[in-house]
Amino acid sequence: MTKKDHQVYKRLISLLAISGLAGASCPVWSSAFSLNEQNAKDLGTAYAGAVSSAEDASTGWYNAAGLVRLGQEQIAISGVYVNSQTTQSGTAVTNTGASMGSGSAKGKDQSVIPALHYAKRIDDCWVFALNIASPFGLKNNFKVNDFNRYMGTRAEIRTVDIGPSLAYGFNNGFSIGAGVDALYTQAKIDARVGSGNPATDGFLENTASNWGVGYHAGVLYEFNDCNTRVGAHYRSKVKIKARGNTAAVGLPAPSPTAVHADITLPESAVLSAYHAFDDQWAIMADVQWTHWERFKELRFRFDNGSQLVTTENFKDSMRYALGVSYQLCEPWKFKVGTAFDRTPTRDSNRTTAIPDQNRTWAAIGAQYRVTSALTLDFGYAHLFFKKANINQSAPTAIGTTQSVQSFKGTSKSRADLIGMQLTWDFV
């Protein structure tokens, strides 16, 4: 790589790190608020085979062991555009018993999930990678005058994960890979506070953030026929001790000015397989488990001694994905895939902030090799969500007056994902 190339690469790292924080927040695309969209290459197969296909530098994120299948040096830049809408309908009652009546509220979002992946071979056995991605994200925005306004007007989570990895390949088709994850998380929770009379309402805006550290590890085995690969990958939990500020407007003194929240983001494990029938057809499949059961509650501690506790009571979730690719000719490859994500939320504890429910993916994609060094990938997916029932009571208030409502109704979501990726081999 020339000196000029090094300068361009450093600028890209800075740009993606900033844009990852600015645009990573988005609605729920995998279970709860975890995200799979760390590249666009595998969007067309609904991310089936992302752990075992090992075709570009993004494999450093999905399974570092697959890095040994790459060439000398490569960079992959991707962005997945998300267009979503959530409609919540039902009835609401304030803590004083005042009815907010029946109604509906729509939350819309348009976001981009960016990612940058870099891989460089050290020698015949060792490969290094650096991946910058956004593994968790959530964004629900409702108007401050909607009938569900006391349950919250904004819930937003943004993350940036910076993860270096090393992979080692043995001579028998077996490889291993591992690395660390430095995860920055920022959460914003806003709510209108009151008892049904807009003239006396106040507003509470909470912003908290911090870094956490975890790790990832994976294995990959390629059979002697070179047409079949199986892989497994594990990503650890990350504990975030978020600290931040609270802006209170129109609330009686003493109002809080700072907020603390401890969040543990869950570990996950994936088992994946890839098989090429011939030079044209290939099939891939994934099974993913996420340990959401550890997410029992969301507790906010304020500097004036008060607390708000929302019971989440998540359960572990599973994701199943199946994809097929077809090499039409030398430059063109086409893909199709489907996936089923089982939600970790329970009907008895589902909230308006995380109105998650089971969803089914329908995805298509294409890859075009521009030159021997440059490849473009395109993908599209539509997500079909099951209607979610919500029967949410107000959070438990400790040391403060409870001034939020209860909500009973349904939530219906829809989403479209459009992705593009550029992969560049340094020669």
C-alpha positions as CSV (number, residue, x, y, z in Angstrom):
1,M,0.0,0.0,0.0
2,T,1.4,3.4,-0.9
3,K,1.6,6.4,1.5
4,K,-1.4,8.0,-0.3
5,D,-3.4,4.8,0.3
6,H,-2.5,4.8,3.9
7,Q,-3.8,8.4,4.3
8,V,-7.0,7.5,2.5
9,Y,-7.5,4.4,4.8
10,K,-6.9,6.5,8.0
11,R,-9.5,9.0,6.8
12,L,-12.0,6.2,6.2
13,I,-11.5,4.8,9.7
14,S,-12.2,8.2,11.2
15,L,-15.2,8.8,9.0
16,L,-16.8,5.4,9.7
17,A,-16.2,5.7,13.5
18,I,-18.0,9.1,13.5
19,S,-20.8,8.0,11.1
20,G,-21.3,4.8,13.0
21,L,-22.2,6.8,16.1
22,A,-24.3,9.2,14.1
23,G,-26.3,6.7,12.0
24,A,-26.2,3.4,13.8
25,S,-29.3,3.9,15.8
26,C,-32.3,2.3,14.1
27,P,-35.3,0.1,14.8
28,V,-35.1,-3.5,15.8
29,W,-33.8,-5.7,13.0
30,S,-32.7,-8.8,14.9
31,S,-34.0,-9.9,18.2
32,A,-34.8,-7.1,20.7
33,F,-32.3,-4.3,19.7
34,S,-29.4,-6.4,18.3
35,L,-28.3,-5.8,14.7
36,N,-27.0,-8.2,12.0
37,E,-26.4,-5.6,9.3
38,Q,-22.6,-5.3,9.6
39,N,-22.2,-5.8,5.8
40,A,-24.4,-5.5,2.7
41,K,-22.9,-8.6,1.0
42,D,-24.9,-11.0,3.0
43,L,-28.1,-8.9,3.1
44,G,-29.3,-10.8,0.0
45,T,-29.3,-14.1,1.9
46,A,-30.8,-12.6,5.1
47,Y,-27.3,-13.1,6.6
48,A,-27.4,-16.9,6.2
49,G,-23.9,-18.1,5.8
50,A,-22.3,-14.9,7.1
51,V,-20.3,-17.0,9.6
52,S,-19.2,-19.7,7.1
53,S,-19.0,-18.1,3.7
54,A,-15.8,-16.2,4.5
55,E,-15.6,-14.2,1.2
56,D,-14.4,-10.8,2.3
57,A,-13.0,-8.7,5.1
58,S,-16.4,-8.5,6.9
59,T,-15.8,-12.1,8.0
60,G,-13.5,-10.6,10.6
61,W,-16.8,-9.4,12.3
62,Y,-18.9,-12.5,11.7
63,N,-16.2,-15.1,12.2
64,A,-12.6,-14.1,12.5
65,A,-11.5,-17.7,11.7
66,G,-12.6,-17.2,8.1
67,L,-10.0,-14.5,7.5
68,V,-7.5,-17.2,6.5
69,R,-9.4,-17.6,3.2
70,L,-8.7,-14.0,2.1
71,G,-5.8,-12.7,-0.1
72,Q,-3.1,-10.3,0.9
73,E,-5.0,-7.2,1.9
74,Q,-8.6,-6.0,1.6
75,I,-11.0,-3.3,2.7
76,A,-14.8,-3.5,2.7
77,I,-17.1,-0.5,3.2
78,S,-20.9,-1.0,3.5
79,G,-24.0,0.9,4.4
80,V,-27.5,-0.4,5.0
81,Y,-30.4,2.1,4.6
82,V,-33.4,1.4,6.8
83,N,-36.9,2.7,6.3
84,S,-39.3,1.7,9.0
85,Q,-42.6,2.5,10.6
86,T,-44.2,1.5,13.9
87,T,-47.9,2.1,14.7
88,Q,-49.2,1.8,18.3
89,S,-52.9,1.7,18.9
90,G,-54.8,1.3,22.2
91,T,-56.0,3.0,25.3
92,A,-54.0,4.9,27.9
93,V,-54.7,6.0,31.5
94,T,-52.6,8.3,33.6
95,N,-51.4,7.5,37.1
96,T,-54.2,9.6,38.6
97,G,-56.8,7.6,36.8
98,A,-57.4,10.2,34.1
99,S,-58.3,8.5,30.8
100,M,-56.2,9.6,27.7
101,G,-58.8,7.8,25.6
102,S,-58.2,5.6,22.6
103,G,-56.0,6.4,19.7
104,S,-53.0,5.6,17.6
105,A,-49.5,7.0,17.2
106,K,-47.0,6.5,14.4
107,G,-43.2,6.4,14.8
108,K,-41.1,6.6,11.6
109,D,-37.4,6.3,11.1
110,Q,-34.9,6.5,8.3
111,S,-31.3,5.5,9.2
112,V,-28.1,4.2,7.8
113,I,-26.1,1.4,9.4
114,P,-22.4,1.9,8.3
115,A,-19.6,-0.5,8.7
116,L,-15.9,-0.7,7.8
117,H,-13.8,-3.9,7.6
118,Y,-10.1,-4.2,6.9
119,A,-8.0,-7.4,6.7
120,K,-4.2,-7.9,6.0
121,R,-2.3,-11.1,5.8
122,I,0.8,-11.3,8.0
123,D,2.2,-14.5,6.6
124,D,1.0,-17.8,5.3
125,C,-0.8,-18.7,8.5
126,W,-1.7,-15.4,10.3
127,V,-4.2,-12.7,9.3
128,F,-5.0,-9.5,11.1
129,A,-8.4,-7.6,10.8
130,L,-9.9,-4.4,12.2
131,N,-13.7,-4.1,12.1
132,I,-15.8,-1.1,13.0
133,A,-19.5,-1.9,13.2
134,S,-22.8,-1.2,15.1
135,P,-24.0,-4.4,16.8
136,F,-26.9,-2.9,18.7
137,G,-29.4,-0.1,17.8
138,L,-32.9,1.1,18.6
139,K,-34.9,4.2,17.7
140,N,-38.5,4.9,18.4
141,N,-39.8,8.4,18.1
142,F,-43.3,9.6,18.8
143,K,-44.8,13.1,18.9
144,V,-44.9,14.9,22.3
145,N,-48.7,15.3,21.9
146,D,-49.5,11.6,21.0
147,F,-51.9,9.9,23.3
148,N,-49.1,7.5,24.5
149,R,-46.8,10.5,25.3
150,Y,-46.4,9.7,29.0
151,M,-44.9,6.3,28.2
152,G,-42.1,8.0,26.4
153,T,-41.5,10.2,23.3
154,R,-38.1,8.9,22.3
155,A,-36.1,5.7,23.0
156,E,-32.7,5.6,21.2
157,I,-29.6,3.4,21.5
158,R,-26.5,4.0,19.4
159,T,-23.4,1.8,19.4
160,V,-19.9,1.7,17.9
161,D,-17.8,-1.5,18.2
162,I,-14.1,-1.3,17.3
163,G,-12.8,-4.9,17.1
164,P,-9.3,-6.0,16.1
165,S,-8.9,-9.8,15.4
166,L,-6.2,-12.3,14.6
167,A,-6.8,-15.6,12.7
168,Y,-4.6,-18.6,12.3
169,G,-5.0,-21.3,9.6
170,F,-3.7,-24.9,10.0
171,N,-2.8,-27.0,7.0
172,N,-5.7,-29.4,7.4
173,G,-8.5,-26.9,6.5
174,F,-9.1,-25.9,10.2
175,S,-8.7,-22.3,11.3
176,I,-9.3,-20.3,14.5
177,G,-9.8,-16.6,15.2
178,A,-10.4,-14.3,18.1
179,G,-10.3,-10.7,19.1
180,V,-11.5,-8.0,21.5
181,D,-14.4,-5.6,21.3
182,A,-14.3,-2.0,22.5
183,L,-18.0,-1.0,22.5
184,Y,-19.2,2.5,22.9
185,T,-22.9,2.8,23.8
186,Q,-25.1,5.9,24.0
187,A,-28.7,5.8,25.2
188,K,-31.3,8.6,25.0
189,I,-34.7,8.3,26.7
190,D,-37.2,11.2,26.6
191,A,-40.6,11.4,28.2
192,R,-43.4,13.8,28.8
193,V,-44.3,14.0,32.5
194,G,-47.8,14.9,33.7
195,S,-51.3,13.7,34.6
196,G,-53.2,14.5,31.4
197,N,-53.3,18.3,31.5
198,P,-50.9,19.6,28.8
199,A,-50.7,23.0,30.5
200,T,-49.0,21.6,33.6
201,D,-46.8,18.9,31.8
202,G,-43.1,18.8,32.1
203,F,-40.4,17.0,30.1
204,L,-37.6,14.7,31.1
205,E,-34.6,14.1,28.7
206,N,-32.0,11.5,29.7
207,T,-28.7,10.9,27.9
208,A,-26.1,8.4,29.1
209,S,-23.1,6.8,27.5
210,N,-19.9,4.8,28.3
211,W,-17.4,2.2,26.9
212,G,-17.5,-1.5,27.6
213,V,-15.1,-4.3,26.7
214,G,-15.8,-7.8,25.4
215,Y,-14.3,-10.5,23.2
216,H,-15.2,-12.8,20.2
217,A,-13.9,-16.1,19.0
218,G,-14.6,-18.5,16.2
219,V,-13.6,-21.6,14.3
220,L,-14.0,-22.7,10.6
221,Y,-13.4,-26.0,9.0
222,E,-13.2,-26.5,5.2
223,F,-13.6,-30.1,4.0
224,N,-11.2,-31.6,1.5
225,D,-13.5,-31.1,-1.5
226,C,-13.3,-27.3,-0.8
227,N,-17.0,-27.0,-1.5
228,T,-18.2,-27.4,2.1
229,R,-17.5,-25.2,5.1
230,V,-18.9,-25.2,8.7
231,G,-18.2,-22.5,11.2
232,A,-19.1,-21.4,14.7
233,H,-18.7,-18.1,16.4
234,Y,-19.2,-16.7,19.9
235,R,-19.4,-13.0,21.0
236,S,-19.3,-12.3,24.7
237,K,-21.5,-10.1,26.8
238,V,-20.5,-6.5,27.4
239,K,-21.2,-4.6,30.6
240,I,-21.9,-0.9,30.2
241,K,-21.9,1.5,33.2
242,A,-23.6,4.4,31.5
243,R,-23.5,7.8,33.0
244,G,-25.0,11.0,31.7
245,N,-27.2,14.1,32.1
246,T,-30.9,14.7,32.8
247,A,-32.6,17.8,31.5
248,A,-35.8,18.5,33.4
249,V,-38.2,21.2,32.1
250,G,-41.3,22.2,34.0
251,L,-40.8,19.8,36.9
252,P,-40.9,20.7,40.6
253,A,-37.6,21.1,42.4
254,P,-35.4,19.3,43.3
255,S,-35.2,18.0,39.8
256,P,-32.5,15.4,38.8
257,T,-29.5,16.6,36.8
258,A,-27.6,13.3,36.3
259,V,-28.6,9.8,35.6
260,H,-26.8,6.4,35.9
261,A,-27.8,3.1,34.3
262,D,-26.0,-0.3,34.2
263,I,-26.8,-2.3,31.1
264,T,-25.4,-5.8,30.1
265,L,-25.6,-6.4,26.4
266,P,-26.0,-10.2,25.8
267,E,-23.6,-12.8,24.4
268,S,-24.5,-14.7,21.3
269,A,-23.4,-17.9,19.5
270,V,-23.9,-18.9,15.8
271,L,-23.6,-22.2,14.0
272,S,-23.3,-21.9,10.2
273,A,-22.8,-24.1,7.1
274,Y,-22.0,-23.4,3.5
275,H,-22.0,-25.9,0.6
276,A,-21.3,-25.3,-3.1
277,F,-23.0,-27.9,-5.4
278,D,-21.0,-26.8,-8.4
279,D,-19.4,-23.6,-9.9
280,Q,-22.8,-21.9,-10.0
281,W,-25.1,-23.0,-7.1
282,A,-24.4,-22.7,-3.4
283,I,-26.6,-23.0,-0.2
284,M,-25.9,-21.6,3.2
285,A,-27.7,-21.8,6.6
286,D,-27.3,-20.3,10.1
287,V,-28.7,-20.9,13.6
288,Q,-28.1,-18.1,16.2
289,W,-28.8,-18.0,19.9
290,T,-28.7,-14.8,21.9
291,H,-28.7,-14.8,25.7
292,W,-31.3,-12.1,26.2
293,E,-32.6,-13.8,29.4
294,R,-30.0,-11.8,31.4
295,F,-31.9,-8.5,30.5
296,K,-34.4,-8.5,33.5
297,E,-34.9,-4.8,34.0
298,L,-34.0,-1.3,33.0
299,R,-33.1,0.8,36.1
300,F,-32.4,4.5,36.0
301,R,-30.8,6.0,39.1
302,F,-30.9,9.8,39.4
303,D,-28.6,12.0,41.5
304,N,-31.5,13.3,43.7
305,G,-31.9,9.7,45.0
306,S,-34.9,8.8,42.9
307,Q,-35.1,5.7,40.6
308,L,-37.3,4.4,37.8
309,V,-37.4,0.7,37.1
310,T,-39.0,-1.0,34.1
311,T,-39.4,-4.7,34.2
312,E,-38.2,-6.3,30.8
313,N,-38.0,-10.0,31.8
314,F,-36.6,-11.1,28.4
315,K,-36.1,-14.7,27.4
316,D,-33.4,-16.2,25.2
317,S,-34.0,-15.8,21.4
318,M,-33.2,-17.9,18.3
319,R,-32.7,-16.9,14.7
320,Y,-32.8,-19.3,11.7
321,A,-31.6,-18.2,8.2
322,L,-31.4,-20.0,4.9
323,G,-29.9,-18.6,1.6
324,V,-29.0,-19.6,-1.9
325,S,-26.6,-18.0,-4.4
326,Y,-26.2,-18.5,-8.2
327,Q,-23.2,-17.5,-10.2
328,L,-24.8,-16.5,-13.5
329,C,-21.5,-15.6,-15.2
330,E,-18.1,-14.3,-14.3
331,P,-19.0,-10.8,-13.1
332,W,-22.6,-11.5,-11.8
333,K,-23.8,-13.5,-8.8
334,F,-27.4,-13.4,-7.5
335,K,-28.7,-14.3,-4.0
336,V,-32.0,-15.0,-2.3
337,G,-32.7,-15.7,1.4
338,T,-35.1,-15.9,4.2
339,A,-34.9,-15.8,8.0
340,F,-37.1,-16.1,11.1
341,D,-36.2,-14.1,14.2
342,R,-37.9,-15.2,17.4
343,T,-38.4,-12.3,19.8
344,P,-37.1,-12.4,23.4
345,T,-40.0,-10.2,24.7
346,R,-42.9,-11.6,26.6
347,D,-46.5,-10.5,26.1
348,S,-46.7,-9.7,29.9
349,N,-43.7,-7.4,29.9
350,R,-43.6,-5.9,26.4
351,T,-43.1,-2.1,26.4
352,T,-43.9,0.8,24.0
353,A,-40.1,1.5,23.9
354,I,-39.2,-2.0,22.7
355,P,-42.4,-3.3,21.1
356,D,-40.5,-6.3,19.7
357,Q,-42.2,-9.3,18.1
358,N,-41.4,-12.3,15.8
359,R,-40.4,-11.3,12.3
360,T,-39.7,-13.0,9.0
361,W,-37.2,-11.9,6.4
362,A,-37.6,-12.0,2.6
363,A,-34.3,-10.9,0.9
364,I,-32.6,-10.7,-2.5
365,G,-29.2,-9.5,-3.6
366,A,-26.6,-9.3,-6.4
367,Q,-22.9,-9.1,-6.6
368,Y,-21.0,-7.5,-9.6
369,R,-17.2,-7.9,-9.9
370,V,-16.1,-4.7,-11.6
371,T,-12.4,-5.7,-11.9
372,S,-10.2,-8.4,-10.3
373,A,-9.7,-5.9,-7.4
374,L,-13.1,-4.2,-7.0
375,T,-16.5,-5.8,-6.2
376,L,-19.9,-4.2,-5.6
377,D,-22.7,-5.9,-3.6
378,F,-26.3,-4.9,-3.4
379,G,-29.1,-6.2,-1.2
380,Y,-32.7,-5.7,-0.3
381,A,-34.9,-7.2,2.5
382,H,-38.4,-6.7,3.6
383,L,-39.3,-7.6,7.2
384,F,-42.7,-8.9,8.1
385,F,-43.5,-8.3,11.8
386,K,-46.1,-10.1,13.8
387,K,-48.5,-7.8,15.6
388,A,-47.3,-7.2,19.2
389,N,-49.6,-7.0,22.2
390,I,-48.7,-4.4,24.9
391,N,-50.1,-4.3,28.4
392,Q,-47.6,-2.0,30.1
393,S,-47.9,-0.5,33.6
394,A,-46.0,2.5,34.7
395,P,-42.3,1.9,35.8
396,T,-41.8,1.4,39.5
397,A,-40.9,4.8,41.0
398,I,-38.5,4.9,44.0
399,G,-38.2,8.1,45.9
400,T,-40.2,10.2,43.5
401,T,-43.8,10.7,42.4
402,Q,-44.9,8.4,39.6
403,S,-46.3,10.5,36.8
404,V,-46.5,8.2,33.8
405,Q,-49.4,6.3,32.4
406,S,-50.4,2.7,31.7
407,F,-51.0,1.5,28.2
408,K,-52.9,-1.4,26.7
409,G,-53.0,-2.0,23.0
410,T,-51.0,-3.3,20.0
411,S,-48.0,-2.4,18.0
412,K,-47.4,-3.1,14.4
413,S,-44.1,-2.6,12.6
414,R,-42.8,-2.8,9.0
415,A,-39.3,-2.3,7.6
416,D,-37.4,-2.2,4.3
417,L,-33.6,-2.5,4.2
418,I,-31.4,-1.5,1.2
419,G,-27.7,-2.2,1.3
420,M,-24.6,-1.5,-0.8
421,Q,-21.0,-2.6,-0.3
422,L,-17.7,-1.8,-1.9
423,T,-14.9,-4.4,-1.5
424,W,-11.4,-3.5,-2.7
425,D,-8.4,-5.9,-2.9
426,F,-5.0,-4.2,-2.6
427,V,-2.8,-5.6,-5.4
